[in-house]
């Protein structure tokens, strides 16, 4: 949201790559700014959830996601035709199994599986909550396949936008030698394609600076990227509200009022971990509080929660496979196959345990 405002004001216009990177660093180092936007997002998203599932959550996220999807398509096409972007496409799309082996095949598989857990919020209730809202007329397997395809498509398009831009080069000549930008290095803007969030907050502002109507495209991109982030937050908050109302019997608005306060307080350590508490490095040199929170969530809660779901749905000590199968196959659409029982009962739990163990190995050994 902050970058949407900055792009709208033209704050990045004329900045070189180092100056753009400096804007990102300055943002992280400003606790008042970070806290203000965090509170705004928490209040906004809980406010949407307070309107109810259909009038609030569904109505808002439908519009946001459709707009984002069309914008990403346009940006992906533009990025793929960038001059010098072909090596970026090759880097992104051509498998290099040698590098997988160098990094550790287990680590590579773990990273991919861990991302799938995180992007779908598997194991912490989000899919279960939204799955419970699906009408009985639709079978769950078909809905799960649709979600998988759409999630993968959006992630794939994000790569098409970012990686060619990392490798492209641009030549822009205006009046005066100080405004000549000639990039001869492999990476156009000095940003490695493995550098995480900086691909969004450093690479893309540079890309927009070199595009026709770049300020407009950048403004649209960051507003719709905000939509994507907000939709994730709304999903998590809806999970919290459903849990609170089911457990206590309170109204939605009362659950919202209490959780706004709780979530703001619990979000402060993450905000301060980038600035006033940055000296606290819980997982070793270079780590911060967000790394600790990510470890707790991604390496523990997600796989452990998923394992519990699996055991509950397949074990006779839980719900049981037959009851699960009857529920999943109620309505029309693709059936969940009975032959998959052995896989989900024995193979899949072993995969989840491997992911859990690999997370600890990668982190501490």
TORKOL-4160 file (C-alpha; in steps of 0.2 Angstrom, whole numbers, padded with zeros to 4 digits, m for minus):
365
<pt num="1" X="0000" Y="0000" Z="0000"/>
<pt num="2" X="0014" Y="0012" Z="0004"/>
<pt num="3" X="0023" Y="0008" Z="m0013"/>
<pt num="4" X="0006" Y="0011" Z="m0022"/>
<pt num="5" X="0006" Y="0029" Z="m0014"/>
<pt num="6" X="0024" Y="0032" Z="m0018"/>
<pt num="7" X="0022" Y="0026" Z="m0036"/>
<pt num="8" X="0006" Y="0037" Z="m0038"/>
<pt num="9" X="0016" Y="0052" Z="m0032"/>
<pt num="10" X="0030" Y="0048" Z="m0044"/>
<pt num="11" X="0043" Y="0046" Z="m0030"/>
<pt num="12" X="0053" Y="0033" Z="m0040"/>
<pt num="13" X="0054" Y="0043" Z="m0056"/>
<pt num="14" X="0072" Y="0047" Z="m0060"/>
<pt num="15" X="0080" Y="0036" Z="m0047"/>
<pt num="16" X="0093" Y="0024" Z="m0051"/>
<pt num="17" X="0093" Y="0006" Z="m0045"/>
<pt num="18" X="0103" Y="0010" Z="m0029"/>
<pt num="19" X="0091" Y="0024" Z="m0024"/>
<pt num="20" X="0076" Y="0013" Z="m0027"/>
<pt num="21" X="0085" Y="0000" Z="m0016"/>
<pt num="22" X="0087" Y="0014" Z="m0003"/>
<pt num="23" X="0069" Y="0017" Z="m0002"/>
<pt num="24" X="0065" Y="m0001" Z="0003"/>
<pt num="25" X="0079" Y="0000" Z="0016"/>
<pt num="26" X="0072" Y="0016" Z="0023"/>
<pt num="27" X="0054" Y="0009" Z="0024"/>
<pt num="28" X="0060" Y="m0006" Z="0034"/>
<pt num="29" X="0070" Y="0005" Z="0046"/>
<pt num="30" X="0055" Y="0017" Z="0050"/>
<pt num="31" X="0045" Y="0009" Z="0064"/>
<pt num="32" X="0032" Y="0023" Z="0065"/>
<pt num="33" X="0028" Y="0021" Z="0046"/>
<pt num="34" X="0028" Y="0002" Z="0047"/>
<pt num="35" X="0017" Y="0002" Z="0062"/>
<pt num="36" X="0005" Y="0014" Z="0055"/>
<pt num="37" X="0002" Y="0004" Z="0039"/>
<pt num="38" X="0001" Y="m0012" Z="0049"/>
<pt num="39" X="m0013" Y="m0005" Z="0059"/>
<pt num="40" X="m0022" Y="0002" Z="0044"/>
<pt num="41" X="m0021" Y="m0016" Z="0036"/>
<pt num="42" X="m0027" Y="m0025" Z="0052"/>
<pt num="43" X="m0042" Y="m0013" Z="0054"/>
<pt num="44" X="m0047" Y="m0013" Z="0035"/>
<pt num="45" X="m0047" Y="m0032" Z="0034"/>
<pt num="46" X="m0056" Y="m0035" Z="0050"/>
<pt num="47" X="m0068" Y="m0022" Z="0044"/>
<pt num="48" X="m0071" Y="m0032" Z="0028"/>
<pt num="49" X="m0074" Y="m0048" Z="0038"/>
<pt num="50" X="m0086" Y="m0039" Z="0050"/>
<pt num="51" X="m0098" Y="m0036" Z="0035"/>
<pt num="52" X="m0100" Y="m0055" Z="0033"/>
<pt num="53" X="m0094" Y="m0069" Z="0022"/>
<pt num="54" X="m0104" Y="m0064" Z="0006"/>
<pt num="55" X="m0106" Y="m0046" Z="0008"/>
<pt num="56" X="m0089" Y="m0043" Z="0014"/>
<pt num="57" X="m0076" Y="m0056" Z="0011"/>
<pt num="58" X="m0083" Y="m0064" Z="m0006"/>
<pt num="59" X="m0088" Y="m0047" Z="m0014"/>
<pt num="60" X="m0072" Y="m0038" Z="m0011"/>
<pt num="61" X="m0060" Y="m0052" Z="m0015"/>
<pt num="62" X="m0069" Y="m0057" Z="m0031"/>
<pt num="63" X="m0066" Y="m0040" Z="m0038"/>
<pt num="64" X="m0048" Y="m0038" Z="m0032"/>
<pt num="65" X="m0043" Y="m0055" Z="m0039"/>
<pt num="66" X="m0050" Y="m0053" Z="m0056"/>
<pt num="67" X="m0042" Y="m0036" Z="m0058"/>
<pt num="68" X="m0025" Y="m0042" Z="m0052"/>
<pt num="69" X="m0026" Y="m0057" Z="m0064"/>
<pt num="70" X="m0029" Y="m0046" Z="m0079"/>
<pt num="71" X="m0015" Y="m0034" Z="m0074"/>
<pt num="72" X="m0003" Y="m0048" Z="m0071"/>
<pt num="73" X="m0006" Y="m0055" Z="m0089"/>
<pt num="74" X="m0002" Y="m0038" Z="m0096"/>
<pt num="75" X="0014" Y="m0036" Z="m0086"/>
<pt num="76" X="0019" Y="m0054" Z="m0090"/>
<pt num="77" X="0018" Y="m0051" Z="m0109"/>
<pt num="78" X="0028" Y="m0035" Z="m0107"/>
<pt num="79" X="0041" Y="m0043" Z="m0097"/>
<pt num="80" X="0044" Y="m0057" Z="m0109"/>
<pt num="81" X="0047" Y="m0045" Z="m0124"/>
<pt num="82" X="0060" Y="m0035" Z="m0114"/>
<pt num="83" X="0076" Y="m0032" Z="m0123"/>
<pt num="84" X="0089" Y="m0044" Z="m0116"/>
<pt num="85" X="0075" Y="m0054" Z="m0106"/>
<pt num="86" X="0078" Y="m0070" Z="m0115"/>
<pt num="87" X="0091" Y="m0076" Z="m0102"/>
<pt num="88" X="0079" Y="m0073" Z="m0088"/>
<pt num="89" X="0066" Y="m0084" Z="m0096"/>
<pt num="90" X="0079" Y="m0097" Z="m0099"/>
<pt num="91" X="0084" Y="m0096" Z="m0080"/>
<pt num="92" X="0066" Y="m0097" Z="m0075"/>
<pt num="93" X="0059" Y="m0110" Z="m0086"/>
<pt num="94" X="0074" Y="m0122" Z="m0091"/>
<pt num="95" X="0077" Y="m0135" Z="m0077"/>
<pt num="96" X="0095" Y="m0136" Z="m0070"/>
<pt num="97" X="0095" Y="m0152" Z="m0060"/>
<pt num="98" X="0114" Y="m0150" Z="m0057"/>
<pt num="99" X="0111" Y="m0135" Z="m0047"/>
<pt num="100" X="0097" Y="m0144" Z="m0038"/>
<pt num="101" X="0110" Y="m0158" Z="m0033"/>
<pt num="102" X="0123" Y="m0144" Z="m0028"/>
<pt num="103" X="0110" Y="m0136" Z="m0016"/>
<pt num="104" X="0104" Y="m0153" Z="m0010"/>
<pt num="105" X="0090" Y="m0162" Z="m0018"/>
<pt num="106" X="0081" Y="m0164" Z="m0002"/>
<pt num="107" X="0083" Y="m0145" Z="0001"/>
<pt num="108" X="0076" Y="m0141" Z="m0016"/>
<pt num="109" X="0061" Y="m0153" Z="m0014"/>
<pt num="110" X="0058" Y="m0146" Z="0004"/>
<pt num="111" X="0058" Y="m0128" Z="m0002"/>
<pt num="112" X="0045" Y="m0132" Z="m0016"/>
<pt num="113" X="0034" Y="m0142" Z="m0004"/>
<pt num="114" X="0036" Y="m0129" Z="0010"/>
<pt num="115" X="0030" Y="m0115" Z="m0002"/>
<pt num="116" X="0015" Y="m0125" Z="m0007"/>
<pt num="117" X="0010" Y="m0127" Z="0011"/>
<pt num="118" X="0012" Y="m0109" Z="0014"/>
<pt num="119" X="0003" Y="m0102" Z="m0001"/>
<pt num="120" X="m0012" Y="m0113" Z="0002"/>
<pt num="121" X="m0011" Y="m0111" Z="0021"/>
<pt num="122" X="m0012" Y="m0130" Z="0023"/>
<pt num="123" X="m0013" Y="m0136" Z="0041"/>
<pt num="124" X="m0019" Y="m0120" Z="0050"/>
<pt num="125" X="m0037" Y="m0121" Z="0046"/>
<pt num="126" X="m0039" Y="m0108" Z="0032"/>
<pt num="127" X="m0043" Y="m0121" Z="0019"/>
<pt num="128" X="m0054" Y="m0131" Z="0031"/>
<pt num="129" X="m0064" Y="m0115" Z="0035"/>
<pt num="130" X="m0067" Y="m0110" Z="0017"/>
<pt num="131" X="m0070" Y="m0128" Z="0012"/>
<pt num="132" X="m0084" Y="m0128" Z="0025"/>
<pt num="133" X="m0093" Y="m0114" Z="0016"/>
<pt num="134" X="m0094" Y="m0123" Z="m0001"/>
<pt num="135" X="m0112" Y="m0129" Z="m0004"/>
<pt num="136" X="m0116" Y="m0148" Z="m0004"/>
<pt num="137" X="m0120" Y="m0147" Z="m0022"/>
<pt num="138" X="m0101" Y="m0147" Z="m0026"/>
<pt num="139" X="m0089" Y="m0161" Z="m0023"/>
<pt num="140" X="m0073" Y="m0155" Z="m0014"/>
<pt num="141" X="m0060" Y="m0164" Z="m0026"/>
<pt num="142" X="m0065" Y="m0153" Z="m0041"/>
<pt num="143" X="m0064" Y="m0137" Z="m0031"/>
<pt num="144" X="m0047" Y="m0143" Z="m0024"/>
<pt num="145" X="m0041" Y="m0146" Z="m0042"/>
<pt num="146" X="m0047" Y="m0128" Z="m0048"/>
<pt num="147" X="m0038" Y="m0120" Z="m0033"/>
<pt num="148" X="m0022" Y="m0129" Z="m0037"/>
<pt num="149" X="m0022" Y="m0124" Z="m0055"/>
<pt num="150" X="m0027" Y="m0106" Z="m0052"/>
<pt num="151" X="m0014" Y="m0104" Z="m0038"/>
<pt num="152" X="0000" Y="m0112" Z="m0049"/>
<pt num="153" X="m0005" Y="m0101" Z="m0064"/>
<pt num="154" X="m0004" Y="m0085" Z="m0054"/>
<pt num="155" X="0013" Y="m0090" Z="m0046"/>
<pt num="156" X="0019" Y="m0094" Z="m0064"/>
<pt num="157" X="0014" Y="m0078" Z="m0071"/>
<pt num="158" X="0023" Y="m0069" Z="m0057"/>
<pt num="159" X="0039" Y="m0077" Z="m0062"/>
<pt num="160" X="0036" Y="m0072" Z="m0080"/>
<pt num="161" X="0035" Y="m0054" Z="m0074"/>
<pt num="162" X="0050" Y="m0054" Z="m0063"/>
<pt num="163" X="0064" Y="m0065" Z="m0070"/>
<pt num="164" X="0066" Y="m0058" Z="m0087"/>
<pt num="165" X="0067" Y="m0040" Z="m0080"/>
<pt num="166" X="0081" Y="m0046" Z="m0069"/>
<pt num="167" X="0091" Y="m0051" Z="m0084"/>
<pt num="168" X="0086" Y="m0037" Z="m0096"/>
<pt num="169" X="0096" Y="m0022" Z="m0100"/>
<pt num="170" X="0089" Y="m0005" Z="m0105"/>
<pt num="171" X="0098" Y="0010" Z="m0114"/>
<pt num="172" X="0089" Y="0027" Z="m0111"/>
<pt num="173" X="0097" Y="0043" Z="m0117"/>
<pt num="174" X="0090" Y="0060" Z="m0112"/>
<pt num="175" X="0098" Y="0077" Z="m0112"/>
<pt num="176" X="0114" Y="0077" Z="m0102"/>
<pt num="177" X="0126" Y="0063" Z="m0099"/>
<pt num="178" X="0121" Y="0060" Z="m0081"/>
<pt num="179" X="0104" Y="0054" Z="m0088"/>
<pt num="180" X="0112" Y="0040" Z="m0099"/>
<pt num="181" X="0108" Y="0023" Z="m0092"/>
<pt num="182" X="0118" Y="0009" Z="m0099"/>
<pt num="183" X="0118" Y="m0008" Z="m0091"/>
<pt num="184" X="0130" Y="m0021" Z="m0098"/>
<pt num="185" X="0129" Y="m0033" Z="m0083"/>
<pt num="186" X="0120" Y="m0049" Z="m0083"/>
<pt num="187" X="0107" Y="m0042" Z="m0071"/>
<pt num="188" X="0099" Y="m0026" Z="m0077"/>
<pt num="189" X="0096" Y="m0018" Z="m0060"/>
<pt num="190" X="0109" Y="m0027" Z="m0049"/>
<pt num="191" X="0096" Y="m0038" Z="m0041"/>
<pt num="192" X="0099" Y="m0056" Z="m0040"/>
<pt num="193" X="0084" Y="m0067" Z="m0044"/>
<pt num="194" X="0085" Y="m0076" Z="m0028"/>
<pt num="195" X="0084" Y="m0060" Z="m0017"/>
<pt num="196" X="0066" Y="m0063" Z="m0011"/>
<pt num="197" X="0055" Y="m0048" Z="m0008"/>
<pt num="198" X="0067" Y="m0036" Z="m0016"/>
<pt num="199" X="0062" Y="m0043" Z="m0033"/>
<pt num="200" X="0045" Y="m0034" Z="m0030"/>
<pt num="201" X="0051" Y="m0019" Z="m0020"/>
<pt num="202" X="0067" Y="m0015" Z="m0030"/>
<pt num="203" X="0067" Y="m0024" Z="m0047"/>
<pt num="204" X="0049" Y="m0019" Z="m0052"/>
<pt num="205" X="0050" Y="0000" Z="m0048"/>
<pt num="206" X="0066" Y="0000" Z="m0059"/>
<pt num="207" X="0056" Y="m0009" Z="m0073"/>
<pt num="208" X="0042" Y="0003" Z="m0072"/>
<pt num="209" X="0055" Y="0018" Z="m0073"/>
<pt num="210" X="0060" Y="0011" Z="m0090"/>
<pt num="211" X="0043" Y="0008" Z="m0096"/>
<pt num="212" X="0031" Y="0019" Z="m0107"/>
<pt num="213" X="0018" Y="0024" Z="m0095"/>
<pt num="214" X="0028" Y="0016" Z="m0081"/>
<pt num="215" X="0021" Y="0026" Z="m0067"/>
<pt num="216" X="0003" Y="0022" Z="m0072"/>
<pt num="217" X="0008" Y="0003" Z="m0073"/>
<pt num="218" X="0017" Y="0004" Z="m0057"/>
<pt num="219" X="0003" Y="0012" Z="m0048"/>
<pt num="220" X="m0009" Y="m0001" Z="m0054"/>
<pt num="221" X="0003" Y="m0015" Z="m0050"/>
<pt num="222" X="0005" Y="m0011" Z="m0032"/>
<pt num="223" X="m0013" Y="m0007" Z="m0029"/>
<pt num="224" X="m0018" Y="m0024" Z="m0036"/>
<pt num="225" X="m0003" Y="m0032" Z="m0027"/>
<pt num="226" X="m0010" Y="m0024" Z="m0011"/>
<pt num="227" X="m0027" Y="m0033" Z="m0016"/>
<pt num="228" X="m0018" Y="m0050" Z="m0017"/>
<pt num="229" X="m0010" Y="m0047" Z="0000"/>
<pt num="230" X="m0026" Y="m0041" Z="0008"/>
<pt num="231" X="m0035" Y="m0056" Z="0001"/>
<pt num="232" X="m0023" Y="m0067" Z="0011"/>
<pt num="233" X="m0025" Y="m0057" Z="0027"/>
<pt num="234" X="m0044" Y="m0057" Z="0025"/>
<pt num="235" X="m0043" Y="m0076" Z="0023"/>
<pt num="236" X="m0033" Y="m0078" Z="0039"/>
<pt num="237" X="m0044" Y="m0066" Z="0049"/>
<pt num="238" X="m0060" Y="m0075" Z="0043"/>
<pt num="239" X="m0052" Y="m0091" Z="0050"/>
<pt num="240" X="m0049" Y="m0082" Z="0067"/>
<pt num="241" X="m0066" Y="m0075" Z="0067"/>
<pt num="242" X="m0074" Y="m0092" Z="0063"/>
<pt num="243" X="m0064" Y="m0100" Z="0077"/>
<pt num="244" X="m0069" Y="m0087" Z="0089"/>
<pt num="245" X="m0088" Y="m0087" Z="0085"/>
<pt num="246" X="m0089" Y="m0106" Z="0085"/>
<pt num="247" X="m0079" Y="m0108" Z="0101"/>
<pt num="248" X="m0087" Y="m0094" Z="0112"/>
<pt num="249" X="m0104" Y="m0091" Z="0103"/>
<pt num="250" X="m0101" Y="m0073" Z="0102"/>
<pt num="251" X="m0106" Y="m0062" Z="0088"/>
<pt num="252" X="m0095" Y="m0058" Z="0073"/>
<pt num="253" X="m0093" Y="m0040" Z="0077"/>
<pt num="254" X="m0088" Y="m0044" Z="0095"/>
<pt num="255" X="m0075" Y="m0056" Z="0088"/>
<pt num="256" X="m0069" Y="m0043" Z="0077"/>
<pt num="257" X="m0068" Y="m0030" Z="0090"/>
<pt num="258" X="m0057" Y="m0041" Z="0102"/>
<pt num="259" X="m0046" Y="m0048" Z="0088"/>
<pt num="260" X="m0042" Y="m0031" Z="0081"/>
<pt num="261" X="m0033" Y="m0027" Z="0097"/>
<pt num="262" X="m0025" Y="m0044" Z="0099"/>
<pt num="263" X="m0018" Y="m0045" Z="0081"/>
<pt num="264" X="m0011" Y="m0027" Z="0082"/>
<pt num="265" X="m0001" Y="m0031" Z="0098"/>
<pt num="266" X="0005" Y="m0048" Z="0091"/>
<pt num="267" X="0010" Y="m0040" Z="0075"/>
<pt num="268" X="0022" Y="m0027" Z="0083"/>
<pt num="269" X="0037" Y="m0039" Z="0086"/>
<pt num="270" X="0038" Y="m0042" Z="0068"/>
<pt num="271" X="0037" Y="m0024" Z="0063"/>
<pt num="272" X="0050" Y="m0019" Z="0076"/>
<pt num="273" X="0061" Y="m0034" Z="0071"/>
<pt num="274" X="0066" Y="m0024" Z="0055"/>
<pt num="275" X="0072" Y="m0008" Z="0065"/>
<pt num="276" X="0072" Y="m0005" Z="0084"/>
<pt num="277" X="0073" Y="m0024" Z="0088"/>
<pt num="278" X="0084" Y="m0028" Z="0074"/>
<pt num="279" X="0099" Y="m0033" Z="0085"/>
<pt num="280" X="0089" Y="m0047" Z="0091"/>
<pt num="281" X="0094" Y="m0062" Z="0080"/>
<pt num="282" X="0085" Y="m0077" Z="0087"/>
<pt num="283" X="0091" Y="m0089" Z="0073"/>
<pt num="284" X="0108" Y="m0083" Z="0072"/>
<pt num="285" X="0118" Y="m0069" Z="0063"/>
<pt num="286" X="0107" Y="m0060" Z="0050"/>
<pt num="287" X="0091" Y="m0067" Z="0056"/>
<pt num="288" X="0076" Y="m0057" Z="0063"/>
<pt num="289" X="0060" Y="m0059" Z="0072"/>
<pt num="290" X="0051" Y="m0062" Z="0056"/>
<pt num="291" X="0062" Y="m0077" Z="0053"/>
<pt num="292" X="0058" Y="m0084" Z="0069"/>
<pt num="293" X="0039" Y="m0082" Z="0066"/>
<pt num="294" X="0041" Y="m0089" Z="0049"/>
<pt num="295" X="0050" Y="m0104" Z="0056"/>
<pt num="296" X="0037" Y="m0107" Z="0069"/>
<pt num="297" X="0023" Y="m0106" Z="0056"/>
<pt num="298" X="0031" Y="m0113" Z="0040"/>
<pt num="299" X="0042" Y="m0127" Z="0048"/>
<pt num="300" X="0031" Y="m0132" Z="0062"/>
<pt num="301" X="0013" Y="m0127" Z="0062"/>
<pt num="302" X="0009" Y="m0130" Z="0044"/>
<pt num="303" X="0017" Y="m0147" Z="0043"/>
<pt num="304" X="0011" Y="m0153" Z="0060"/>
<pt num="305" X="m0007" Y="m0146" Z="0057"/>
<pt num="306" X="m0007" Y="m0155" Z="0040"/>
<pt num="307" X="m0002" Y="m0171" Z="0048"/>
<pt num="308" X="m0015" Y="m0170" Z="0061"/>
<pt num="309" X="m0028" Y="m0167" Z="0047"/>
<pt num="310" X="m0022" Y="m0182" Z="0038"/>
<pt num="311" X="m0023" Y="m0193" Z="0053"/>
<pt num="312" X="m0040" Y="m0187" Z="0058"/>
<pt num="313" X="m0047" Y="m0190" Z="0040"/>
<pt num="314" X="m0039" Y="m0207" Z="0037"/>
<pt num="315" X="m0038" Y="m0215" Z="0055"/>
<pt num="316" X="m0051" Y="m0225" Z="0064"/>
<pt num="317" X="m0046" Y="m0215" Z="0079"/>
<pt num="318" X="m0052" Y="m0199" Z="0070"/>
<pt num="319" X="m0066" Y="m0196" Z="0058"/>
<pt num="320" X="m0061" Y="m0211" Z="0047"/>
<pt num="321" X="m0058" Y="m0213" Z="0029"/>
<pt num="322" X="m0076" Y="m0219" Z="0025"/>
<pt num="323" X="m0084" Y="m0203" Z="0033"/>
<pt num="324" X="m0071" Y="m0192" Z="0024"/>
<pt num="325" X="m0075" Y="m0200" Z="0007"/>
<pt num="326" X="m0094" Y="m0198" Z="0009"/>
<pt num="327" X="m0092" Y="m0180" Z="0014"/>
<pt num="328" X="m0079" Y="m0176" Z="0000"/>
<pt num="329" X="m0090" Y="m0185" Z="m0014"/>
<pt num="330" X="m0106" Y="m0177" Z="m0009"/>
<pt num="331" X="m0114" Y="m0167" Z="m0024"/>
<pt num="332" X="m0108" Y="m0166" Z="m0042"/>
<pt num="333" X="m0091" Y="m0165" Z="m0049"/>
<pt num="334" X="m0075" Y="m0175" Z="m0048"/>
<pt num="335" X="m0075" Y="m0189" Z="m0035"/>
<pt num="336" X="m0061" Y="m0192" Z="m0023"/>
<pt num="337" X="m0054" Y="m0209" Z="m0028"/>
<pt num="338" X="m0056" Y="m0224" Z="m0016"/>
<pt num="339" X="m0039" Y="m0231" Z="m0022"/>
<pt num="340" X="m0030" Y="m0216" Z="m0015"/>
<pt num="341" X="m0034" Y="m0222" Z="0003"/>
<pt num="342" X="m0017" Y="m0231" Z="0004"/>
<pt num="343" X="m0008" Y="m0215" Z="m0002"/>
<pt num="344" X="m0016" Y="m0203" Z="0009"/>
<pt num="345" X="m0016" Y="m0214" Z="0024"/>
<pt num="346" X="0002" Y="m0220" Z="0023"/>
<pt num="347" X="0013" Y="m0211" Z="0010"/>
<pt num="348" X="0007" Y="m0194" Z="0012"/>
<pt num="349" X="0010" Y="m0193" Z="0031"/>
<pt num="350" X="0028" Y="m0199" Z="0028"/>
<pt num="351" X="0030" Y="m0185" Z="0015"/>
<pt num="352" X="0024" Y="m0172" Z="0028"/>
<pt num="353" X="0035" Y="m0180" Z="0041"/>
<pt num="354" X="0050" Y="m0178" Z="0029"/>
<pt num="355" X="0046" Y="m0160" Z="0026"/>
<pt num="356" X="0045" Y="m0157" Z="0045"/>
<pt num="357" X="0062" Y="m0165" Z="0048"/>
<pt num="358" X="0070" Y="m0157" Z="0033"/>
<pt num="359" X="0065" Y="m0140" Z="0039"/>
<pt num="360" X="0074" Y="m0143" Z="0055"/>
<pt num="361" X="0089" Y="m0150" Z="0046"/>
<pt num="362" X="0090" Y="m0135" Z="0034"/>
<pt num="363" X="0088" Y="m0123" Z="0049"/>
<pt num="364" X="0100" Y="m0130" Z="0062"/>
<pt num="365" X="0112" Y="m0142" Z="0053"/>
